[in-house]
Amino acid sequence: MQDMKIYEAFGFTFSSEFSLPELNKSERLNPKIDIVIEKDELYSLWSEQEDLINDGFIIQRNSVMFFVPGTGIFLIQGGNKIIISPLDPIKEDEIRLYTLGTCMGAILLQRKILPLHGSAVVIAGKAYAIIGDSGAGKSTLASAFIRRGYQLLTDDVVPVSLNSENIPVVTPAYPQQKLWKESLDYFGMESDNFQPIIQRETKFTVPVKSHFASESIPLAGVIELVKIETDEIKLHSLQENLQKLNTLLTHTYRNFFLADLDLIEWHFSITAKIIDKIHLYQLGRPSSHFTVEDITDLLLETLNREEKVYD
């Protein structure tokens, strides 16, 4: 076994054979390891279970395995182990992308922590999650808040759990965003200064260490970002519980894992408790033009008026 590197993210301590420079290295002496990431041969196991493959995944009650052509096979077990069988030569960028994305989504679900697909920022000591489909502009909107001095909690996967008082809290992930070149251009940021997520990709990793919140923060609201075909921004508060539950289900990261992991009942239970404690908004942004500054202004005005975030 290679020398293991120790990292901290998502509220866990990781021991990893793979380099994960996005994460903060642990500075604790002899820390308790929560999650082990190691390399092993998985192609035989994948072939043996070929009849269980569904859309590139083998999902069982306590494990998730998936194959990424050209990259490798990933196995997530019991909420505490990620095994990776990379192709040779190892494609490090792709390995990290799937380890911190799909693998972490599976780990969180196995640990019964709700992973929402989006970004989370801190406004006046409260966490607000920005969720939506891929390409909706979640990270771009979060970046607009960061540029105004607010802090980032997480990008891409938002871990939500309930504390001892049943208050939903967001645990910080790691100090990095993923932004498309279009967003970098809008903010006047040179793409040459940042690393592409994957070679020849036009999405880049953007470090935000100076604007990162390192402590868990109570979740006060969730904003669903959707593209609309009008010229006017539309923002309204969701009132119906069924609509709120469906919104959180739709934007649960890798929600197609839920049934085979036997987590449908758990998911309903935790989201029902969450919607009772937060505000949930739907924000329609015009797809015809870039309106991120106007959206940021509108959200801050609304939160200040309805939730008194500055009190």
C-alpha positions in Angstrom: 0.0 0.0 0.0 1.3 3.5 -0.8 1.7 6.2 1.8 -1.7 7.4 2.8 -2.5 11.1 2.8 -4.8 12.5 5.4 -7.4 15.1 4.5 -10.5 16.8 6.1 -13.7 17.6 4.2 -17.5 17.2 4.6 -17.0 16.9 8.4 -14.8 13.7 7.9 -11.2 12.7 8.0 -10.0 10.9 4.9 -7.1 8.5 4.5 -6.3 8.4 0.8 -3.8 6.6 -1.5 -4.7 9.2 -4.1 -3.7 12.9 -4.0 -6.7 15.2 -3.4 -5.2 18.7 -3.5 -8.6 20.3 -3.4 -9.1 19.2 0.2 -7.5 20.6 3.3 -4.7 18.4 4.8 -5.4 17.3 8.4 -3.1 19.0 10.9 -4.3 16.8 13.8 -2.0 14.2 15.4 -3.1 10.6 14.9 -6.7 11.6 13.8 -9.5 9.1 13.8 -10.1 8.0 10.1 -13.7 8.1 9.0 -13.3 7.2 5.3 -10.5 5.3 3.6 -9.8 5.8 -0.1 -7.6 3.0 -1.6 -6.6 1.4 -4.9 -7.5 -2.2 -5.7 -8.4 -4.4 -8.7 -12.2 -4.2 -9.3 -12.5 -5.4 -12.9 -13.1 -9.1 -11.9 -15.8 -8.1 -9.4 -17.5 -5.9 -12.0 -17.5 -8.7 -14.6 -18.9 -11.2 -12.0 -21.8 -9.0 -11.3 -22.5 -8.0 -14.9 -26.1 -9.1 -14.8 -26.7 -6.4 -12.0 -25.5 -3.5 -14.1 -28.1 -0.8 -14.7 -27.1 2.3 -16.6 -23.4 1.8 -15.6 -24.1 1.3 -11.9 -24.4 -1.7 -9.6 -26.3 -0.6 -6.6 -27.0 -2.8 -3.6 -28.1 -2.1 -0.1 -24.7 -1.4 1.3 -22.6 -0.6 -1.8 -22.5 1.4 -5.0 -20.2 0.4 -7.9 -19.8 2.2 -11.2 -17.6 2.1 -14.3 -16.4 5.2 -16.1 -15.0 4.3 -19.5 -11.5 5.5 -20.0 -11.1 6.3 -16.3 -11.8 3.3 -14.1 -14.1 1.5 -11.7 -15.3 2.9 -8.3 -16.7 1.0 -5.4 -18.3 2.8 -2.3 -19.0 0.6 0.7 -20.7 1.1 4.0 -20.2 4.9 4.2 -16.6 4.5 5.1 -14.6 3.1 2.1 -14.0 4.1 -1.5 -12.1 1.6 -3.6 -10.8 2.8 -7.0 -9.5 0.6 -9.8 -8.0 3.2 -12.2 -7.0 2.6 -15.8 -3.3 2.7 -16.6 -2.1 5.4 -17.0 -4.1 6.9 -14.2 -6.2 9.9 -15.2 -5.8 11.9 -12.0 -8.2 14.7 -12.8 -11.0 12.3 -13.7 -10.3 10.2 -10.6 -10.6 13.2 -8.3 -13.7 14.5 -10.1 -15.7 11.2 -9.5 -14.2 10.7 -6.1 -15.4 14.1 -4.8 -18.6 13.9 -6.7 -20.5 10.7 -7.2 -18.5 8.8 -4.6 -19.0 11.4 -1.9 -22.7 11.5 -2.8 -22.9 7.8 -2.2 -20.9 8.1 1.0 -23.3 10.7 2.4 -26.4 8.7 1.5 -24.9 5.6 3.1 -24.3 7.7 6.2 -27.9 9.1 6.0 -26.7 12.6 5.4 -28.8 14.4 2.7 -26.7 15.5 -0.3 -28.3 18.3 -2.3 -27.0 19.1 -5.7 -25.9 22.7 -5.5 -23.8 25.3 -3.7 -24.2 26.8 -0.2 -23.3 30.3 1.0 -23.3 31.9 4.4 -25.4 35.1 4.8 -25.4 36.8 8.3 -24.6 33.5 10.0 -27.2 31.4 8.2 -26.7 28.9 5.4 -28.6 29.2 2.1 -28.4 26.4 -0.4 -28.7 27.2 -4.1 -30.0 24.1 -5.9 -30.9 23.3 -9.5 -30.3 21.3 -12.6 -26.8 21.2 -14.2 -26.2 24.4 -16.0 -28.8 26.4 -14.0 -26.1 28.7 -12.7 -25.8 27.6 -9.1 -22.0 28.0 -8.8 -22.1 31.3 -10.7 -24.7 32.7 -8.3 -22.6 31.5 -5.4 -19.6 33.2 -6.9 -21.5 36.5 -7.1 -22.2 36.2 -3.4 -18.5 35.4 -2.7 -17.4 38.5 -4.7 -19.6 40.6 -2.4 -17.8 39.2 0.7 -20.0 36.3 1.7 -18.5 32.9 2.5 -18.8 29.6 0.6 -19.7 26.4 2.5 -19.7 23.9 -0.4 -20.0 23.7 -4.1 -21.6 20.9 -6.1 -22.6 18.6 -3.2 -24.4 20.2 -0.1 -24.4 17.9 2.9 -27.4 18.5 5.1 -27.9 16.8 8.5 -30.1 17.3 11.5 -28.4 18.3 14.8 -29.5 17.1 18.3 -32.3 19.7 18.2 -33.6 18.6 14.8 -32.2 21.8 13.2 -30.9 21.2 9.7 -27.2 22.2 9.3 -24.8 22.4 6.3 -21.4 20.9 6.8 -18.5 22.6 4.9 -16.9 20.6 2.1 -13.7 22.1 0.7 -12.6 25.6 -0.5 -13.1 25.4 -4.2 -15.7 26.2 -6.8 -16.2 24.9 -10.4 -17.0 27.6 -12.9 -17.6 27.6 -16.6 -15.4 29.9 -18.8 -18.5 32.0 -19.5 -18.8 32.8 -15.8 -15.0 33.5 -15.5 -15.3 35.9 -18.4 -18.3 37.7 -16.8 -16.4 38.2 -13.6 -13.2 39.3 -15.4 -11.2 36.3 -14.3 -8.6 34.9 -16.7 -9.2 31.2 -17.4 -5.4 30.7 -17.9 -5.0 31.3 -14.1 -7.1 28.2 -13.3 -6.9 24.5 -13.8 -9.5 22.8 -16.1 -11.5 20.2 -14.3 -10.7 17.7 -17.1 -8.2 18.3 -20.0 -9.8 20.3 -22.8 -12.8 21.0 -20.6 -14.2 24.6 -20.4 -15.0 24.3 -16.7 -12.4 25.3 -14.2 -11.5 24.8 -10.5 -11.4 28.1 -8.6 -9.9 28.2 -5.1 -11.8 30.3 -2.5 -9.8 29.7 0.6 -10.1 33.3 1.8 -13.9 33.1 1.5 -14.5 29.7 2.9 -16.6 28.9 6.0 -15.0 26.1 7.9 -17.7 25.5 10.5 -21.2 23.9 10.1 -23.9 26.5 9.8 -27.7 26.1 10.3 -29.7 25.9 7.1 -32.2 28.8 6.9 -33.3 28.5 3.2 -33.1 26.7 -0.1 -33.3 28.5 -3.4 -34.2 26.4 -6.5 -32.7 28.1 -9.6 -34.5 27.4 -12.9 -34.1 28.8 -16.4 -37.1 30.6 -17.8 -38.0 32.0 -21.2 -38.9 35.5 -20.1 -36.9 38.7 -19.7 -38.0 39.2 -16.0 -36.6 37.4 -13.0 -39.3 35.5 -11.1 -38.9 34.8 -7.4 -41.6 33.2 -5.2 -41.8 31.3 -1.9 -43.0 27.7 -2.2 -45.9 27.1 0.2 -47.2 23.6 -0.5 -45.4 20.9 1.5 -45.8 18.4 -1.4 -44.0 20.8 -3.8 -41.3 21.4 -1.2 -40.7 17.7 -0.7 -40.6 17.1 -4.5 -38.1 19.9 -5.0 -35.7 18.5 -2.4 -36.2 15.0 -3.9 -35.6 16.3 -7.5 -32.3 18.0 -6.4 -31.0 15.3 -4.1 -27.6 14.4 -5.5 -27.7 11.1 -7.3 -31.3 10.5 -6.2 -31.6 7.4 -8.3 -29.5 5.7 -5.6 -32.2 6.0 -3.1 -34.4 3.0 -4.0 -31.7 0.4 -4.2 -30.0 1.7 -1.1 -33.3 1.2 0.7 -33.4 4.9 1.6 -36.8 6.1 0.3 -38.5 6.1 3.7 -35.5 7.8 5.3 -35.4 10.5 2.6 -39.0 11.3 3.1 -38.5 11.5 6.8 -35.5 13.8 6.8 -36.8 16.1 4.1 -40.2 16.4 5.9 -38.3 17.6 9.0 -36.2 20.0 7.0 -39.0 21.8 5.2 -40.6 22.5 8.6 -37.5 24.5 9.6 -36.5 26.4 6.4 -37.8 28.7 3.7 -37.8 27.3 0.2 -37.9 29.6 -2.8 -38.0 29.1 -6.6 -36.1 31.6 -8.6 -36.6 31.8 -12.4 -33.7 33.4 -14.2 -34.0 34.5 -17.8 -32.0 32.2 -20.0 -31.6 34.9 -22.7 -29.1 37.1 -20.8 -26.8 37.2 -17.8 -28.5 38.6 -14.8 -26.5 37.3 -11.8 -26.0 40.7 -10.2 -29.7 41.5 -10.4 -30.5 38.1 -9.0 -28.1 38.6 -6.1 -29.7 42.0 -5.3 -33.2 40.6 -5.4 -32.3 37.6 -3.2 -30.6 39.8 -0.6 -33.6 42.2 -0.5 -36.0 39.3 -0.2 -34.1 37.5 2.5 -33.7 40.8 4.4 -37.4 41.5 4.2 -38.8 38.0 4.8 -36.2 36.4 7.0 -34.5 39.5 8.5 -31.1 38.0 7.9 -29.4 41.2 9.1 -31.1 41.3 12.5 
